[in-house]
Amino acid sequence: MKLLSSLQNRVFVATALLAVLPIGVALHFVSARVTSEGEAQLRRGLLEAASLVERHHAERARTQAVMARLVADLPKLVAAADTADRPTVEPVARDYRELVGSDVFIVAGRTGQVIVALGASPQAAAPEAVEAALGGRETSAFRLEGARLLEVVTVPLRIGPEVVGTLSLGFALDEALARQLKALTGSDVALVKDGRIHASTLPGLPDLGAVVAGGGIAVVSLAASDYAALPRPLGPSGPGPTVVVLRSREEGLRFLRTLRAALAVAALAGVAVAVLLSYTVARTVTRPLAAITDAMREIAATGDLTRKIALGRRWDDEDARLLARTFNTLTDSIAGFQREAALRERLSALGRLSTVIAHEVRNPLMIIKASLRTLRREGLTSQELREAAADIDHEVARLDRIVGDVLDFARPLRLECAPTDLNALCAETSHSVFSEEAGPVPALAFRPGLPPVVTDAERLRTVLVNVLQNARESVRARPVPNGGLPSILVGTEPAAPDRVAIVVTDRGEGIAPGDLPHVFEPYFTTKRTGTGLGLAIAKNVVEALGGVVSARSGPGEGTAIRIELPVGGPPPPRP
């Protein structure tokens, strides 16, 4: 679970979930509710369309019956029918059929024999309906004439109380009626009788027998679309036809797609804003902590207690800023304590060095004393005089060096810092140290483009001289070849942010593991002669310049001395 390993990620995930989950729940609830409402609206639309079809049919049947009665009362038609003469009846029938606008116009005589049948075969007037009308009863029924479905009303033709014939008016339940119903209801319709579709506004409909038998809303698949279908019987009783009202679910619920798309866009926008705000909140909370953590990690890696944590943004957490200020104060205090401890350590070391100094000073003094005795002798030759003077001069220089080392180690350093080209300084120092006598020549590996470093160039030069002389002596003391690699390598490289490093590597005899932790301690030395203050003084100078010095070595592997310095120079002294 590396994703949740950092505080920033945990805060981000938590706040993002708190923002995204309500949006997701709300989106699901709204989508489900809108879908349910869309389905309900589709059902209501089907029911309303079916109700309109039923009312339209009832009104059409009533109008048809009224027209049949009115036409049957017309004397001209009755008189013509009473003659039972086709040439006499047909012209009258044609006129009234055109006037009424019916699809079927059939006139039968007293005996029930069809005289004229317009728009249909004589069988369209069923014998039972004609017989009932001759008996004075009006009938209405659905008839099948081939593939055509008809609705026929049969009424008696009377002269007074006497029935002289019958009149049958009929209308076809065909494609024209289906289109008319579609225009009226806004829905597709199909007219079905005995499982057969006689008219439909949708071509290629499958068998609707199961839909008609079910009686409720069903789903009919047609091509790539689904239709909601609701059957309604036509006619008050009997096995009449059924009208099936159909509505496309895709078209009926089309607004749901638009709404869902709008909801999805709104949800994505909301999630994006929520994630952005969550990330901003997480960064606001954790950025100061991350800065503090990075600074502490760098301090632990470099030992540089001058590192400061800068938190100045208005949106940074106030507690984090307080922690940063406290941390900076703590590092200032620790750095001050370190400087004071270093001074006390130097003074303490100076006291401990007194025995070493006494021994180191006694030897030169004894040599000087012996040389002076030689000078007091009479008959001293010029050669003996020169030798005595040379011994005195050498030992005086040795005493001066010892005293200088002690003073350099004990007294506080006064720095004169200025921008310095580190590559040029290392090159000049290497040349001056190794040009005095024959021996190994160091290889140079400088990183180009290093920024100028604000430092005390002369103090840093003394440190480099000390380190390079130690490297030269270590290489000279190694009894085996170095494998063709450079005996001494002087290089520069960038280090941590705003820091650069000088690395001096030799292929000499190396330092024993037990001695390595003590190489920077005062008066520690593995040489026969020397005070052991060289690297201790170098460490004091580097620390005064705001840097750190470290050593890496192993027996027979050589030694690497690494000096890291801040680009901006040493920190200002505390008041």
Helices and strands as residue ranges (DSSP letters): G 2-4, H 7-72, H 75-83, H 86-100, E 104-108, E 114-118, G 122-124, H 127-134, E 139-145, E 148-159, E 162-172, H 175-185, E 188-193, E 196-200, H 209-214, E 218-222, E 225-233, E 242-248, H 249-252, H 254-302, H 318-376, H 382-410, E 418-420, H 422-434, E 443-445, E 453-455, H 457-477, E 488-494, E 499-506, G 516-518, H 534-544, E 548-554, E 558-566
